[in-house]
Amino acid sequence: DISVGGMQVLVDDFPGMENESISINVHPENTDYHFVASGRIVRLLEGGQGFSFRFTQLSEESKQSITKYLENA
């Protein structure tokens, strides 16, 4: 689940905490759409299965990658 505002990340046993700032390298199955984003964890998913992440620093190139990915998904 991704938009230019943020994304949900599924991962087992995620050790992060709400409001924590992190940077992540995002690379969907199609590597044409990869980018790096910084943001804040806004919600932890039940059972330690991942988190929701709001972008705080997203380059114009990253926004374009997300838009292209969504158009082709």
C-alpha positions as CSV (number, residue, x, y, z in Angstrom):
1,D,0.0,0.0,0.0
2,I,1.7,3.2,-1.2
3,S,0.9,6.8,-2.2
4,V,2.9,10.0,-2.4
5,G,2.0,10.6,1.2
6,G,3.3,7.4,2.7
7,M,3.1,3.6,2.7
8,Q,2.4,0.5,4.7
9,V,5.3,-1.9,5.1
10,L,4.8,-5.6,6.0
11,V,7.7,-7.1,7.9
12,D,8.0,-9.8,10.5
13,D,9.0,-8.8,14.1
14,F,9.4,-5.1,13.3
15,P,11.4,-3.5,16.2
16,G,10.4,0.2,15.6
17,M,8.2,2.5,17.6
18,E,5.5,5.0,16.7
19,N,6.8,8.5,16.0
20,E,10.2,7.1,15.3
21,S,12.0,8.7,12.2
22,I,13.5,6.3,9.8
23,S,14.8,6.2,6.2
24,I,14.0,3.3,3.9
25,N,15.1,2.0,0.5
26,V,11.9,1.1,-1.3
27,H,12.2,-1.2,-4.3
28,P,9.0,-2.9,-5.5
29,E,9.3,-6.1,-7.6
30,N,10.0,-3.9,-10.6
31,T,13.3,-2.1,-9.8
32,D,12.4,0.7,-12.3
33,Y,10.5,2.3,-9.4
34,H,13.0,2.2,-6.6
35,F,13.6,5.2,-4.3
36,V,14.8,6.2,-0.9
37,A,12.5,8.0,1.6
38,S,12.6,9.5,5.0
39,G,9.6,9.7,7.3
40,R,7.9,8.9,10.5
41,I,6.3,5.7,11.7
42,V,2.6,6.7,12.3
43,R,1.2,3.3,13.3
44,L,2.4,-0.2,14.2
45,L,0.5,-3.1,12.7
46,E,-1.0,-5.6,15.0
47,G,1.2,-8.6,16.0
48,G,4.5,-6.9,15.0
49,Q,3.7,-7.5,11.3
50,G,4.9,-4.1,10.1
51,F,4.1,-0.4,10.2
52,S,2.5,2.6,8.4
53,F,5.0,5.2,7.4
54,R,4.4,8.9,6.5
55,F,7.0,10.5,4.2
56,T,8.6,13.6,5.5
57,Q,11.3,14.0,2.9
58,L,10.5,12.8,-0.6
59,S,12.4,14.0,-3.7
60,E,10.5,15.0,-6.8
61,E,12.1,12.0,-8.5
62,S,10.7,9.7,-5.8
63,K,7.2,11.2,-6.2
64,Q,7.5,10.5,-9.9
65,S,8.5,6.9,-9.3
66,I,5.5,6.4,-7.0
67,T,3.1,8.0,-9.5
68,K,4.5,5.8,-12.4
69,Y,4.3,2.7,-10.2
70,L,0.7,3.4,-9.3
71,E,-0.2,4.1,-12.9
72,N,1.2,0.7,-14.0
73,A,0.1,-1.4,-11.0
